[in-house]
Amino acid sequence: MILADCHVHSEFSSDSDAPVVKMLEQAVHLGMPYFYLTDHHDIDFPVDAAGGLDFQLDTPAYLSRLSALREQYAGQVEIRTGVELGLMKNIQEKLQAYVREFPFDFIIGSSHLVRGMDPYYPAYFEGRSQKDAYREYFYSIYENIQVFQDYDVYGHLDYVVRYGPTRNADWDFSDYADLFEEILSILIHQGKGIEINTAGLYKGLGYPHPHRDILSMYRRLGGEIITIGSDAHTPEYLGYGFQNAEELLRSCGFSYYTLFKDRKPEFIPLDK
């Protein structure tokens, strides 16, 4: 059994209405001894590009709420504080100031914007091939990791594939293998991990993020730090597809996964 879902959202994220307690109760119901909340904070996210959503986390209120719940649920589940931090190469100083200001157990770095555009919206893909659009997204990750490293794992590395015109129907890893080798080598050198994000299973891809080819390359290059998360925005998806994630890890040569506390990795055997 996977001991925790390391990528979970709630009402504190602009794209979720789920009460924190509902997400927490689902983790308890599933028998998970740890609960992580990793709500969105995307600095300088363009509001008009998000249909009115600003993705600015009220972090003091967020941490205060988790502190109260930690006391309320003591003895039932251990609550660990997290955040999904949207990365862009031009805001590294703001990102660093934010991370220094607030204490977290776990930080997911992720890419939602390229040139101020979110691939969630069709406009990102207009006027060029899907392959070029995907490659630009992956190259933005390469740029981000050059300038900012104060996070723990990079989330949903192939997020862009969720929303492409044909999604993964025309996916060919060889089109991007050179760039991923650069990205993964840098992440490993920096001591950063990646995540298995099972949202791909319930968002129509048929497999978790990232694609098996990316995960296999990470392992082959010496990658060791890997978390498992559902990217749930509603309780029914918390812990979704974790059996698939466990089987995927094993098939790629992993015998463990990772949890974080106080920004430090804890390696958990898959057989535990």
SULQUI-V547998 format. One record per backbone hydrogen bond with DSSP energy under -0.5 kcal/mol. CO is the residue of the C=O (numbers start at 1). NH is the residue of the N-H. Records with the same first field share a line. If there is no record, write none. Layout:
BEGIN
CO: NH, NH
END
This chain:
BEGIN
3: 34
4: 6
5: 36
7: 230, 231, 232
8: 38
10: 13
13: 16
18: 11
19: 23
20: 24
21: 25
22: 26
23: 27
24: 28
25: 29
26: 30
27: 32
28: 31
33: 78
35: 80
37: 82
39: 84
41: 43, 86
42: 45
46: 49
47: 50, 52
48: 51
50: 53
55: 42, 57
57: 59
58: 62
59: 63
60: 64
61: 65
62: 66
63: 67
64: 68
65: 69
66: 70
67: 71
68: 72
69: 73
71: 74
73: 76, 77
77: 79
78: 35
80: 37
81: 105, 106
82: 39
83: 85, 108
84: 41, 86
85: 110
88: 91
89: 92
91: 95
92: 96
93: 97
94: 98
95: 99
96: 100
97: 101
98: 102
105: 263
106: 83
107: 109, 152, 153
108: 85
109: 155
110: 87, 112
114: 117
117: 114, 119
118: 121
121: 124
122: 125, 126
123: 126
125: 128
129: 133
130: 134
131: 135
132: 136
133: 137
134: 138
135: 139
136: 140
137: 141
138: 142
139: 143
140: 144
141: 145
142: 146
143: 146, 147
144: 147, 148
149: 151
152: 193
153: 109, 155
154: 195
156: 159
158: 161
159: 162
160: 163, 164
164: 167
166: 169
168: 171
172: 175
173: 176, 177
176: 180
177: 181
178: 182
179: 183
180: 184
181: 185
182: 186
183: 187
184: 188
185: 189
186: 190
187: 192
188: 191
193: 154
194: 227
195: 197
196: 198, 229
197: 200, 209
198: 201, 202
199: 202, 203
200: 205, 206
209: 197
211: 214, 215
212: 216
213: 217
214: 218
215: 219
216: 220
217: 221
218: 223
219: 222
224: 226
225: 194
226: 258
227: 196
228: 6
229: 198
232: 9
233: 18
234: 237
235: 238
237: 240
239: 242
241: 245
242: 246
243: 247
244: 248
245: 249
246: 250
247: 251
248: 252
249: 252, 254
250: 253
255: 270
257: 268
259: 266
261: 264
264: 261
266: 259, 268
267: 269
268: 257
269: 272
END
